[in-house]
Amino acid sequence: MRLKDKVIIVTGSTTGIGKAIARRCVQEGANVLIHGLEKEWGEALHVELGKEKTALHIQDLSEEEAPSRLISSAVAKFGRLDALVNNAAMVASSNIQNTDRTFLQKMIGINTIAPFLLTKAALPHLAKVRGSVLNIGSVNAWSGEPDLLAYSISKGALMTMTRNLGDTLHREHGVRVNQINPGWVLTEKEIDRKKEQGLSENWYENLPSIYAPAGRILWPSEIAAAAVYWLADESGPVSGQVVDLEQHPFIGRNFSKDGTTFERHKW
């Protein structure tokens, strides 16, 4: 088992990528604190993975005391903390015309500031065991789609934070900080978002090759498999790294040979 007896917090793990990471961590021998907003889903996962191997904490990360409470919950249940996975994120469409101060601040608050505050709160515990932080970003951090402006800004900031803290925390505390940037992943919420945009029930079964050369997009379990490497001791002293997990180069992928822009929800 690659994560035997490690204690790991996975934010946003009641659904999607976070749930897949929580499952895989338990399979690899870890004790996991499940976190999210969906109480019913969280309780179901808590039972599925085993109450002796997991703890459950339902709280909005925008609440002032959320970071300290989350860390305290894990330590109270398991007695230590080895790793933090900052996965929870707000995903919403926006562009320069409809993005105002309030919306942008909320997006950055959840996607960038909350991971920073969680890392800060976890640091004293992680430093004791030379632990690690894994941030779950997005390939949109590099520039992003036209209708994901605020989200892309927040993920770009998260990527810079990873590189900065990956250096300073490793040198000063022995704590590694790395990041995975997933591409397009078939989560429950992504299925619902595309339905809301007018696509069919089975929109993900017949995707244009510009988006899915493999004939499908990524599965949450594939992101979880990659996450284990960064949480395990086998990744050694590597810190401050950002790895894109997508099936094609992100830069330039939204353009045809004649320069026509493609948008994922309008094919």
Order of alpha helices (4+ residues) and beta strands (2+ residues): beta-alpha-beta-alpha-beta-alpha-beta-alpha-alpha-beta-alpha-beta-alpha-alpha-beta
